Amino acid sequence: MNEKILENREQIDKADEQIFDLLLERLDAVTAIGHIKKQEGLPVLDQERENAIYAKIDARFSAAEASFLKSIYQSIISESKKVEEL
């Protein structure tokens, strides 16, 4: 296989390992927030928080990068809400 492809795939693999760890760290925080919301009778949906995340992405990244990241974050937020409901 092409050496440059292999080098780039190694870079992707390293990034993936970091992403996995960070997503699990995020999951721990989401789980804790879900317990607090349940104890305090708060709704899972916090539209202001979601809007703030998307606004932060828009402010920091180019349009193409923001589109890519927001697509991923839609899934992350959706899955996070499912965890908070448990």
Contacts in CASP RR format, 6 or more apart in sequence:
PFRMAT RR
TARGET T0000
AUTHOR 0000-0000-0000
METHOD contacts of the structure
MODEL  1
MNEKILENREQIDKADEQIFDLLLERLDAVTAIGHIKKQEGLPVLDQERE
NAIYAKIDARFSAAEASFLKSIYQSIISESKKVEEL
23 76 0 8 1.000
26 76 0 8 1.000
26 80 0 8 1.000
27 80 0 8 1.000
27 83 0 8 1.000
30 80 0 8 1.000
30 83 0 8 1.000
30 84 0 8 1.000
31 83 0 8 1.000
31 84 0 8 1.000
31 86 0 8 1.000
33 84 0 8 1.000
34 44 0 8 1.000
34 83 0 8 1.000
34 84 0 8 1.000
34 85 0 8 1.000
34 86 0 8 1.000
36 42 0 8 1.000
37 43 0 8 1.000
37 44 0 8 1.000
37 84 0 8 1.000
44 81 0 8 1.000
44 84 0 8 1.000
44 85 0 8 1.000
45 81 0 8 1.000
50 77 0 8 1.000
53 73 0 8 1.000
53 77 0 8 1.000
54 70 0 8 1.000
54 73 0 8 1.000
57 66 0 8 1.000
57 69 0 8 1.000
57 70 0 8 1.000
57 73 0 8 1.000
58 66 0 8 1.000
58 70 0 8 1.000
60 66 0 8 1.000
61 69 0 8 1.000
END
